[in-house]
Amino acid sequence: MAADFFIADTENGRFVDDPDQDALLLLIAGLNHDDNTFVTINPADESAAWYASVSLLPDGGYEVELADPDRQEHQHAIHTDHDKIAQHVSDWLATHQHAR
């Protein structure tokens, strides 16, 4: 089954179609310094230009980037709490759910 809204991909090749907040939490919690330092979320509609990413920093924190050039929106923050990151990203993604 293909994604309707967005696809989350990790550096180590794991992907989830239309991840909910719980799935995002698991992806973020699974990041590590060995072979899985980031997760990106991209639209299923390849013509859309927005993206979201969560990257594990060397100190154990997380860099969160949310961008939508069409809306002239770009958020960048550093967080440490998996739950808050997953909720924030999930809330932002909810504003970008446009079925293809």
C-alpha positions, 0 to 999 in steps of 0.5 A, a space after each residue: 500500500 502506498 502512502 496517501 500523505 507522506 513517507 518517513 525514511 530513516 538513514 538505515 533504510 526503514 520507512 513508514 507510510 503515513 506515520 502517526 505520532 506513535 510511529 514517529 516516536 518509535 522512529 525517533 527513539 530508534 536513532 543512534 550514532 552508529 548507522 541511523 542518525 536521521 529520519 526524514 518525512 517527505 510528501 507522497 505527492 512528489 510535486 510538493 516541496 515541503 519536508 521535515 527532518 529529525 537528526 541526532 546530534 553528537 551530544 544526544 539532542 535532536 535537531 528538528 527542521 520543518 520547511 515548506 517553501 510554498 508557505 515561506 515557512 522554515 522552523 529549526 529547533 533543538 530538542 531532547 524529548 522524544 515525545 515532544 518532538 514526535 508530537 510537534 512533528 505530527 502536529 505540523 504534518 497534520 497541516 500538510 495532509 493533502 491526499 494525492 
